[in-house]
């Protein structure tokens, strides 16, 4: 017997590292020795492999088997290691020449009948293999369309271990096996997104939504039940442009790790919309786990919208955990097993009733809550989080006049203006690493090339002096003012633009 080796990929977040999968079969009592930090699912692979190999007509000899996953310092997680371990063991058993599979990456789970089953996270595995210069990767047939999204690497779909063994035996004899072409699936346009014209009244809410979409700003909506807060939030993605190719690949990789890809395996080209329940735990929102650190809702919403409805009902710790990702655009999850970084650049939309009973607004007409109950309820939205939200709007109940008012503009019409405003921002920020007004650091707004004349910022400075606005809030009002100007056709914000931006922020302070 001899040594067999092939390649696999160990994921850490959506990044990966190339792993040598080595198997050694020697004379001795039949037993399996495993090394390389495998988790429980990976450690059980030899049992599945023996049954799969026997049912594929290539039984593994009863010998002492040693499996090593190198580098051994990186945790190996999941059942996707079944196939690379099986191929390394069969190479060691001389079922086919060992050199045939030395430089081929494998990923897949084995059934006891030898079938190769789909697994989660194939797209980031293929991305890692291509980035590290690997020429070929074998994936389950069910993941083939997903894997084909990555250019520059040959994807070989496999349905059964028997077929894969026959392929490698043919290569060992010098034959050229028939190549199976795999084409990526085009994104479908069948899904109908909610349209902004369905929203009745709420002119201020529609304006705030348009500004948020144009500049990438966070949004807080406060108002009584049934006013249209959720309807407005659900229509924000319809105003956003399609993702750029690199962004789409990044978003699709996150959904691949979560097992949340469309059944077709198509690239996700539309900004995602994620709305977790208010009872969700910290790991569900931020990400976490024990042996395997999974991405949370904020990473699933990457390059899209994270909507927290009934936000005061969320656990305070969960809300405060959003402060760092909102600023940095990534989440860092630290565990004893290591530190994992996930991208989390999303638009945050918060919605809240004015009080526990939901009927109070302004002076609390028809509200059964005490003043302290109302104050404590909105007090759950701690200042540091709300201070990071650019637009803070009171959504008032729809009146009879608003109910019978003419239908508002459709999402497609507003999206055209948003696209034009974003192109103006991209042109203005072309020499920087930023593309949207919301991404520009505060010092650049106050003292950089985007500094406004003193006459335009007079009202802002007075609000700062009175203490009704923090310095962070000052910067965020400036960002919104630039977006207001971009939607109006471009130029430099004047005092009216800054005043509108300040008004759209000050309403939330009144509600809270």
Residue, then its C-alpha position, 0 to 999 in steps of 0.5 A: x500500500x502507498x500514500x495518496x494525496x489530493x486537495x481540499x479547501x478549509x473555509x474561515x468565513x468566506x475566505x479559505x485556505x488550501x489543504x493537503x488531504x493525505x491518506x496512508x494505508x499500511x499493514x496493521x490492525x484495521x483502525x482509523x487515525x485522524x489528524x488535522x482538527x476535524x469536527x464531528x461531521x468530518x471525523x465520521x467521514x471514514x465510516x461513510x467512505x467505507x460503505x460508499x466505496x464498497x457500494x461503488x465496487x472499490x472496497x477499501x482494504x482492511x488496513x491501518x488507515x491514517x488521514x491527515x489534513x494539513x495544515x493541521x492548525x486550521x479547523x476542518x468543518x462539515x461533511x464536504x470533506x467526505x469526497x477529498x478524503x475518499x479520493x485520497x484513500x482510494x489513491x493510497x489503495x492504488x485503485x487508480x494512480x496516485x499522481x492523477x489526483x495530486x493537484x485536483x480540489x475535491x468537495x462533496x458529501x458521500x451517501x452510503x450508496x456512493x452518491x455525491x451529495x451537494x453541500x453548503x459553501x461551494x462557491x467560496x471554496x471554488x473562489x479560493x481554489x481559483x485565487x490560489x491557482x488551482x486548475x481543476x475542482x470536482x464538485x457535486x453535480x447539484x452544486x455545479x451551476x453555483x461553482x461555474x459562476x467562478x471564471x478561470x477554473x475547470x469545474x467537473x460535476x460528479x454524481x457518483x463515486x463510481x463515475x469519478x473512479x472510472x474517470x481517474x482510471x481512464x486518465x491513468x491509462x492515458x485516455x482523455x475523458x469526456x469533458x462535461x461543460x457547465x454553464x452558470x445559470x442566468x439570474x431570473x427576473x420572475x420575482x416581482x418586488x414590491x412597488x413604491x406606488x402601492x404606498x398610500x400617502x406618506x410623501x415625507x416617507x417616500x422622500x426619505x426612502x429615495x434619499x436613503x436609496x440614493x446615498x446609502x443612508x440608514x433610516x429610522x421610521x417611527x409611527x403608529x401601527x398601520x401607517x406604512x412603515x413596513x411597506x416603505x422599508x420593504x420597497x427600499x430594495x426596489x429603488x437600489x441598482x443591481x449589484x456590480x459583478x464583484x459585489x454579486x459574487x461576494x453576496x452569493x458566496x455568503x448565501x452559499x455558506x448559509x445554504x440560502x442560494x436559489x435552487x437554480x444556483x444563479x448569481x444574486x444580482x439584486x440587493x438582498x432584503x433581510x428582516x429577522x424576527x425581534x426574538x432572534x438571538x445574538x448569533x442569529x443576527x451578528x453571527x456565531x456558533x461553536x465549532x463552525x462560525x456561521x454568518x448572521x443576518x447582518x452578513x446575509x444583508x450585505x450590499x442590501x437592506x437589514x430591516x428591524x421591525x418593532x426594533x424596541x422589542x429586540x434584545x438590547x445586547x443585539x441592538x448594541x452589537x450593530x454599532x460596530x458593523x454599521x460603522x466598519x462594514x464588517x463583523x468580527x466574531x471571536x471564539x476560542x477556535x479563532x476569529x472570523x470576519x464577515x462582510x456586513x455593509x448593509x443599509x439599516x432600516x429601523x421601525x418602531x411604534x411610539x409606545x408599547x400599546x402602539x396608539x400613542x403619538x405626539x401628545x399620546x392621544x388615545x394612548x393607555x401607556x404612562x409617560x414613563x412607559x413611553x419613555x422607557x419603550x423608546x429608551x431601548x433604542x440607545x443613543x449611540x445606535x440611533x446617532x448612527x442613523x442618518x434619516x429619522x422620520x416620524x411616519x404619521x397615520x394616513x388621513x382621508x385626504x391621503x387615502x384618496x390622493x393620486x397614486x405616487x410614482x412607481x419604483x422604476x421612476x424613482x430608481x432612475x433618479x437614484x441611479x443618476x444621483x449615484x453616478x454623480x457621487x461616483x464621479x465626485x468620489x472617483x479619486x477616493x475609495x468611496x462611492x456613496x455619500x454615506x461612506x465618506x468619513x466625517x472629517x472629509x465632509x468638514x475639512x476636506x474637499x467636500x467642505x461647505x461654505x459657512x453660510x450653508x452650515x449655519x443652522x447645523x452649527x447652532x444645533x451643535x452649539x445647543x447640544x441637540x446634535x452630536x458631532x457624529x450627527x453633524x457629519x451625517x447631516x452633511x452627508x444627507x445634504x449632499x445626497x439631497x443636492x445630487x437628487x436635485x441634479x448636482x452641485x454644492x449643497x446650500x442652506x436649504x439642502x442642509x436644512x432639509x437634511x437636518x429636518x429629516x434627522x431631527x424628527x426622530x429625536x422628537x419621536x424618541 
